[in-house]
Amino acid sequence: MPLFIIIHMSITISWFAGLFYLPRIFVNIAQQDDNNIKNCLIGMAKRLYNFMHLLSVGVIISGIMLYLSKSPIEENVGDHHKWMYLKLVIVFMTFIYQQICNKMIENFEKGLNKKSHNFYRVFNEIPLIFLITILSLVTIKPF
């Protein structure tokens, strides 16, 4: 059971590392005037997104394995521990955020980006808010 926790946490940390870095690439693309460099950055963003997509699948699979392993998390999912449901909602929102990132990559590829580098700097903070909220819920278990 601790093995499933370690696997889930490792994959989740890797996934969030990608979620933190991808919008930073968007900042650089939005600031770039040179098409060669812009295309290189778009390629980097696509490769990172594809790797993040695999990690997100790993998060789902390892989360299900963790739940089914009858680990200590099982006792935290009952009616008295509604924090877990809120955590799952935030995880779902994180998947939506990732899909929005994919759409942004497509817009960069098609030359349809209308957003400034400042927008992407703010957009970059959203996964941090998700992560802090998830970690707080898992650690504090407020309700």
N, C-alpha and C positions, 0 to 999 in steps of 0.2 A: 503494500500500500504506500509506504513512503516513496517507493520508486516511481509510482504514478504521479505523486505530488512533485517530485523533482523533475520528471519529464515535462509535466504540464507547465511548471514555472519556467523551465529553461526555454521551451518553445514560445511561451508568452513573452518573455523578456526579449527574445530575438525578434518576434513579430513587432513589438512596440519600438524596438530600435529602428526598424524599417519605417514605421509610422512617423517617428521623429525626424528621420533623415529625408524622406521623400519630399515633403514640402520645402525643405531647404534647397533641394534641387530646383523646385518650382521657382523659388526666389531668384536663383541664378538664371534660369531660363527667361523669366520675365524682365530681367535687367539686361539681357544680352541682345546686342544688335547684330553681331556677326552670325550669319546663318550656319556656318560650319560648326562653330562652337555650340550654337543652339541645338543643332541636330545631334551633336555628340551628347549633350546633356539630356536631350529627350531619349536617346538610346539608353543612357544610364538609368533614367527614371523608369523606362519600360522593363529593363532587366531587374531592377530592384522591386518593382511592382510584382513581376512574375514570381520572384523568390518569396515576397511577402504573401502572395496568394497561397503558395504551398504551406507556408508557416501558419496561415489562418486556418487551413484545413487541419493541420497538425494540432492547433489549439482546440478545435472542435472535437477531434478524435480523442486527444488526451483528456479533455474535459469529460467526455462521456466515459472513458475508461476509469477516470478518477471517481466519477459518480457511481459507476457499477461495481467498483472494487470494494464496496462496503467500508470505505475509509472513514476517517473521522468527519468528513464533510457530510456524510449521510445523515448524521444526527442534527445537522444544521439546516436541513431543508424543510423541516416540518412547519406547521402553522405558526409556531412560536418564533421562527427565524425567517422573517420576511426579507431580511437583508439580502438573502441569496437571490430572491426574485428580482430585486432592484439591481443587483450585480449583473444578472443575466440580461436585463434590459439595457444596461450600459454597454455590455459586451456586444449586444446586437447593434447598438448605435455605433460602436467602433467598426463593426463590419460595414455599416452604411457609409461611414467616413472613408473607409478603404475604397468602396465603390465610387464615391465622389472623386477620390484621387485618380481612379482609373479614367473617369470621364474627363478630368482635367488634362491627363496625358493625351487623350484622344484630341482634345481641343488644341493643345500645343502642336500636335502633329499636323492638324488641318489648318493651322494658322488662325484659329478662331479665338485665341485667348484675348480677353478684354480687361483682365484684372491686373492690377499693379503689383509690384514686388512687395509693397506694404501690406496688401491684402494677404499674400501668402505668408508673410511674417506672423500675422495674427492667426491665420488658419493653422499654422504650425503648432500653436499652443493647445489646440483642441485635444489631441491625444494625451497630453500631459494632464489635462483636467480629468479625462476619462480614467487614466491610470491612478491618479491620486484618489479619486472617488472609489475605484475598485479596491485599492489597497486599504483604504480607510474602512470600507465595509467589511472586508475579509478579516482585518485585524481587530477592529473595535466591536463588530457585530452589534450595531446600535439598537436593533429591534428584531 
